[in-house]
Structures are given as C-alpha cells and as structure tokens.
Amino acid sequence: MKQLLLLGIAIQLSIFCNSQNVGINNPSPAEKLDVNGNVNITGTIKANGTAGQSGQVLMSTGTGLSWGSTAGYRKSKSFSGSQVSTFNVPAGVTEVMVEAWGAGSGGTTNNGGTSGGYARTVRTVNPGDVINITIGAGSSYGVSSSLNGGSTIVNFSGNILTVFGGGGIPAASNRGLPQSGTSSGTFDNTYFFNGSEGKTTSSTGFLKNATTYVEIAEFGSGGIPTGFLNPVAQGGDHVRFENGSAIITVSGQNSKFPSAGGGAGNNSGGWYGADGFVVIWWN
C-alpha cells in the first residue's frame, strides 16, 4: 500500500512539473526554468543535444540556439552573368558584406581593355530585406576603339552602390581609363578601387637572313581584375610576321572572368571584356 502511495505521488509530481513553469528565486516563473540570479555550471551546455566544438559559441537562430563561429563571414552567395537578380536576407541575419566588380572593356588592335572597378561594403540589414543586383556586361572588341564595360549595381532599398566598368579605349593611340564607382544614399564602411589598364601592343624585329625580316608582335593583355589575391590577365594575340605577312598566329582568348579587360588582337580587333560579379557574405 505504501509503495502504491509513493508511486501515485511521483506520478502527480511528474504531471505537475511537466505542466508548470519552475522558478528558482522567482515566485512567478515565465519559462519552463526561470532563474533569478547567477548560474554556475561545471559541465557543459547542449543545444538540441549537441555540446558544440572547441572555440564555438552559442548563437541565436531566431527560434532557438545553435553552435557557431564568430570568425569572419561563413556563408556566401555569388551572382554572375549579365542579369538582374535579387537576394533575400535570410532569417536571423542582421549584417552582410557585399563585394562587387564592374565589367571589363574590350581590347583593340593596339591596346588591351581595362578591367572593371571594385567596391566592398558592410551594411546592417533586416531579415527578409530584398537586395537587387544588376551585373554589368563586358564590352565588345574593336579595331581602334571599344566601349566602356557595363556597371554593376547593388540596390539596398534605395541606397545604391554602383561599380563602374572599365573605361573603353577611345582611339588607337590611347588606353582605357580605369574607373572605380560611386554610391547614393546612406553608406558607411564602404570603399572603392579603380580597375587597371590593359597593356599596349608591342613588337620586336630582326633580320632572319639577307632577304627576310621577322617581326614578333605581342598584342597587349587585358587589365587584371582588382580585389583578388592573385589576379591573372588574359594575353592578346601573338603573331610572327615575315616580310609583313603573318606566318604564325597564336590567338588570345576572351578575358578572364570576372571583370578583366579583353586582350588586344590582330586584324579585326581584340577580345571581349569579362562580365561583372557580386558576392554577398553573411554569418
């Protein structure tokens, strides 16, 4: 009889505890466990059954807790191609870093094209905010001139970051003008860098024999993209002439993605500039 009585009391206490909030030094607990005072823990804390790893911290997910790192930005999404895109700020995210590149300009016979500008900004955002992105398109090649590369635009609800494309080549004797970018609205923690010029076509010559003059033409490479650790420029054409006739031609290629200027080329002109690029980073 005594055992049955104790079992009944235990069941009633279990039901009571499962249906009531418990307070420590708090007569009116608002949560399952509501502590008014300091807590000393000699073991560990688990989030959803996981204790976490060394160096991790507990972070809010908006509806609970998870283990994570505070070092740098751990997640990213990139946008490329000549297109208009949107990015919806994920739940729980209140800050993003955005890197953006303008498009490169095309090369000509005499000069490689110019790479696009670069910008980086860190902004406070709200979950659910929509960021609109327009990627600049690389411009075509030309014989003696080429157009500007397209600008890349990142629109934070009316606060607009514009990164200019590489300046086009205005005439045979000139190279394109490097450009950076601009902003309208409220921007902090933002900086810009210019793109870089392409190289001018050059040549060297020598007499192969008494009747043959050889000329080696190195058509200028495109401007290298800014904001990368080890940027690479795309070279232009390489042509060997003998007495004015092209004997060997090694063709260049369209510029390195993203943002690079197009290389210079023989006869009809050079190579296309590369499209712009955007990367959005968050924790």
C-alpha positions as CSV (number, residue, x, y, z in Angstrom):
1,M,0.0,0.0,0.0
2,K,2.8,2.4,0.9
3,Q,4.6,1.7,-2.4
4,L,1.4,2.4,-4.4
5,L,1.0,5.7,-2.5
6,L,4.6,6.8,-3.3
7,L,4.1,5.8,-6.9
8,G,1.0,7.9,-7.1
9,I,2.8,10.9,-5.5
10,A,5.6,10.6,-8.0
11,I,3.2,10.5,-11.0
12,Q,1.4,13.6,-9.7
13,L,4.7,15.5,-9.2
14,S,5.8,14.5,-12.8
15,I,2.5,15.7,-14.2
16,F,2.8,19.0,-12.2
17,C,6.4,19.6,-13.3
18,N,5.6,18.9,-16.9
19,S,2.7,21.3,-17.0
20,Q,4.1,24.1,-14.9
21,N,7.0,26.6,-15.1
22,V,9.7,26.2,-12.5
23,G,11.2,29.2,-10.8
24,I,14.4,29.5,-8.7
25,N,14.3,32.5,-6.5
26,N,11.4,33.6,-8.7
27,P,7.8,33.0,-7.4
28,S,6.3,33.8,-10.9
29,P,8.4,31.9,-13.5
30,A,7.6,32.8,-17.1
31,E,9.5,30.0,-18.7
32,K,10.0,26.2,-18.1
33,L,13.0,27.2,-16.0
34,D,13.2,30.8,-14.8
35,V,16.3,31.6,-12.7
36,N,16.6,34.9,-10.8
37,G,20.3,35.0,-10.0
38,N,23.6,33.6,-11.2
39,V,24.1,30.2,-12.6
40,N,27.3,28.1,-12.1
41,I,27.8,25.2,-14.5
42,T,30.6,22.7,-14.0
43,G,29.6,20.5,-17.0
44,T,28.6,21.7,-20.5
45,I,25.6,23.2,-22.2
46,K,23.9,21.4,-25.1
47,A,21.9,23.0,-27.9
48,N,19.5,20.4,-29.4
49,G,21.5,17.6,-27.8
50,T,24.9,18.9,-29.2
51,A,27.7,20.2,-26.9
52,G,29.5,22.0,-29.7
53,Q,33.2,22.1,-30.5
54,S,36.2,23.9,-29.1
55,G,36.1,27.6,-29.9
56,Q,32.4,27.7,-30.9
57,V,29.8,30.0,-29.2
58,L,26.1,29.7,-28.8
59,M,24.2,31.8,-31.4
60,S,20.6,32.6,-31.7
61,T,18.7,31.2,-34.7
62,G,15.7,33.3,-34.0
63,T,13.7,30.4,-32.6
64,G,16.4,28.6,-30.6
65,L,20.2,28.2,-30.2
66,S,22.9,26.6,-32.2
67,W,26.7,26.4,-32.0
68,G,28.7,28.6,-34.4
69,S,31.8,30.6,-35.0
70,T,32.2,34.4,-34.8
71,A,35.3,34.4,-37.1
72,G,34.5,36.2,-40.4
73,Y,31.7,35.5,-42.7
74,R,30.9,31.8,-43.1
75,K,28.2,31.8,-45.8
76,S,28.1,33.4,-49.3
77,K,26.1,33.6,-52.5
78,S,27.5,34.8,-55.8
79,F,25.9,36.5,-58.8
80,S,27.3,36.4,-62.3
81,G,26.4,36.8,-65.9
82,S,24.7,39.8,-67.5
83,Q,21.4,39.6,-65.5
84,V,19.2,41.2,-62.8
85,S,18.9,39.2,-59.6
86,T,17.6,39.5,-56.1
87,F,18.9,38.3,-52.7
88,N,16.5,37.8,-49.8
89,V,18.2,38.4,-46.5
90,P,17.9,35.1,-44.5
91,A,16.2,34.7,-41.2
92,G,18.4,35.8,-38.3
93,V,20.8,37.8,-40.5
94,T,21.4,41.4,-39.5
95,E,24.6,42.2,-41.3
96,V,26.0,41.4,-44.8
97,M,29.3,42.2,-46.6
98,V,29.0,42.8,-50.3
99,E,31.8,42.7,-52.9
100,A,31.1,43.9,-56.4
101,W,33.0,44.2,-59.6
102,G,32.2,46.2,-62.7
103,A,32.7,44.6,-66.2
104,G,35.8,44.9,-68.3
105,S,36.1,46.7,-71.6
106,G,37.1,45.0,-74.9
107,G,40.5,45.2,-76.4
108,T,41.6,46.7,-79.8
109,T,44.4,46.1,-82.2
110,N,46.7,48.5,-80.3
111,N,45.7,48.0,-76.6
112,G,44.2,45.6,-74.2
113,G,40.9,46.6,-72.5
114,T,40.5,48.0,-68.9
115,S,39.3,45.9,-66.0
116,G,36.2,47.0,-64.1
117,G,36.3,48.8,-60.7
118,Y,35.8,47.1,-57.3
119,A,33.9,48.0,-54.2
120,R,33.2,46.5,-50.8
121,T,30.6,47.5,-48.2
122,V,29.4,46.2,-44.9
123,R,25.8,47.0,-44.1
124,T,23.2,46.5,-41.4
125,V,20.1,44.7,-42.8
126,N,16.9,43.1,-41.6
127,P,15.8,39.5,-42.2
128,G,13.6,39.5,-45.3
129,D,15.1,42.6,-46.9
130,V,15.5,42.3,-50.6
131,I,18.8,43.4,-52.3
132,N,18.5,43.9,-56.0
133,I,21.6,43.2,-58.2
134,T,22.4,44.2,-61.8
135,I,25.5,42.6,-63.2
136,G,27.5,44.7,-65.8
137,A,28.2,43.1,-69.2
138,G,31.7,43.1,-70.7
139,S,32.0,45.3,-73.8
140,S,33.0,44.0,-77.2
141,Y,36.3,44.4,-79.0
142,G,37.1,46.9,-81.7
143,V,39.8,47.7,-84.3
144,S,40.8,51.1,-82.9
145,S,38.2,51.8,-80.1
146,S,35.9,50.0,-77.7
147,L,33.1,50.9,-75.4
148,N,33.1,51.0,-71.6
149,G,32.4,47.8,-69.7
150,G,28.9,47.8,-68.0
151,S,28.4,49.0,-64.4
152,T,27.4,46.6,-61.7
153,I,24.6,48.0,-59.4
154,V,23.6,46.8,-55.9
155,N,20.4,48.4,-54.6
156,F,19.7,48.2,-50.8
157,S,16.1,49.5,-50.8
158,G,17.1,52.8,-52.5
159,N,20.6,53.0,-51.1
160,I,22.5,52.3,-54.3
161,L,26.1,51.1,-54.8
162,T,27.4,51.5,-58.4
163,V,30.7,49.9,-59.5
164,F,31.8,51.2,-62.9
165,G,33.0,49.1,-65.7
166,G,36.5,49.5,-67.2
167,G,36.8,52.6,-69.4
168,G,36.6,51.9,-73.2
169,I,39.5,52.7,-75.5
170,P,38.7,56.0,-77.2
171,A,41.2,55.8,-80.1
172,A,44.1,53.8,-81.5
173,S,46.7,55.9,-79.6
174,N,45.0,55.7,-76.2
175,R,44.3,53.2,-73.4
176,G,41.1,52.9,-71.5
177,L,40.5,54.9,-68.3
178,P,40.4,52.9,-65.1
179,Q,37.3,53.7,-63.0
180,S,36.0,52.9,-59.5
181,G,32.4,53.5,-58.5
182,T,30.0,55.7,-56.5
183,S,27.2,55.4,-54.1
184,S,23.9,57.3,-53.4
185,G,22.1,57.2,-50.1
186,T,23.5,56.2,-46.8
187,F,26.7,54.2,-46.9
188,D,29.3,53.5,-44.2
189,N,32.2,51.0,-44.2
190,T,32.4,51.3,-48.0
191,Y,35.5,51.7,-50.2
192,F,36.3,51.6,-53.9
193,F,39.2,50.7,-56.1
194,N,39.9,51.5,-59.7
195,G,40.3,48.8,-62.3
196,S,43.6,48.5,-64.2
197,E,44.7,49.5,-67.7
198,G,45.4,46.9,-70.4
199,K,48.9,46.7,-72.0
200,T,49.9,48.3,-75.2
201,T,50.7,46.2,-78.2
202,S,54.5,46.0,-78.8
203,S,56.8,44.3,-81.4
204,T,60.4,43.4,-81.9
205,G,62.1,42.6,-85.2
206,F,65.3,41.1,-86.6
207,L,66.8,40.0,-90.0
208,K,66.4,36.3,-90.4
209,N,68.6,36.4,-93.5
210,A,69.6,38.9,-96.2
211,T,66.1,38.9,-97.7
212,T,63.8,38.1,-94.7
213,Y,62.8,40.5,-92.0
214,V,61.0,38.9,-89.0
215,E,58.7,40.8,-86.7
216,I,57.2,39.4,-83.5
217,A,54.0,41.2,-82.4
218,E,52.9,40.9,-78.8
219,F,49.3,42.2,-78.7
220,G,48.5,43.8,-75.3
221,S,47.0,41.8,-72.5
222,G,43.8,43.0,-70.8
223,G,43.8,44.8,-67.5
224,I,43.8,42.5,-64.4
225,P,40.7,42.4,-62.1
226,T,41.0,44.2,-58.8
227,G,40.2,42.7,-55.4
228,F,41.7,39.2,-55.9
229,L,44.7,37.7,-54.2
230,N,46.5,36.5,-57.4
231,P,44.7,38.1,-60.4
232,V,45.5,36.9,-63.9
233,A,45.3,38.9,-67.1
234,Q,44.4,37.3,-70.4
235,G,47.0,37.8,-73.0
236,G,46.3,39.1,-76.5
237,D,47.3,37.5,-79.8
238,H,50.9,36.6,-80.6
239,V,51.9,36.9,-84.3
240,R,55.1,36.2,-86.2
241,F,55.4,38.2,-89.4
242,E,57.9,37.6,-92.2
243,N,58.3,40.5,-94.6
244,G,54.9,41.8,-93.5
245,S,52.9,38.5,-93.8
246,A,51.6,36.7,-90.8
247,I,53.3,33.3,-90.7
248,I,52.3,32.0,-87.2
249,T,49.4,33.3,-85.1
250,V,48.7,32.2,-81.5
251,S,45.3,33.6,-80.7
252,G,44.4,35.1,-77.3
253,Q,41.1,34.4,-75.6
254,N,38.2,36.3,-74.2
255,S,39.2,37.9,-70.9
256,K,39.4,36.1,-67.5
257,F,36.2,36.2,-65.6
258,P,35.3,38.3,-63.7
259,S,35.9,41.9,-64.5
260,A,39.1,41.6,-66.6
261,G,39.8,43.6,-69.7
262,G,39.9,41.9,-73.1
263,G,43.3,41.4,-74.7
264,A,44.4,43.1,-77.9
265,G,44.2,41.2,-81.2
266,N,45.3,41.2,-84.8
267,N,43.3,42.5,-87.8
268,S,39.7,42.9,-86.8
269,G,40.5,43.8,-83.2
270,G,40.9,42.2,-79.8
271,W,38.8,40.2,-77.3
272,Y,35.7,40.8,-75.2
273,G,35.9,42.2,-71.7
274,A,34.6,40.0,-68.9
275,D,31.2,40.5,-67.1
276,G,31.0,41.9,-63.6
277,F,30.4,39.9,-60.4
278,V,28.8,40.2,-57.0
279,V,29.4,38.2,-53.8
280,I,27.2,38.6,-50.7
281,W,28.6,37.3,-47.4
282,W,26.9,36.7,-44.1
283,N,27.1,34.7,-40.8
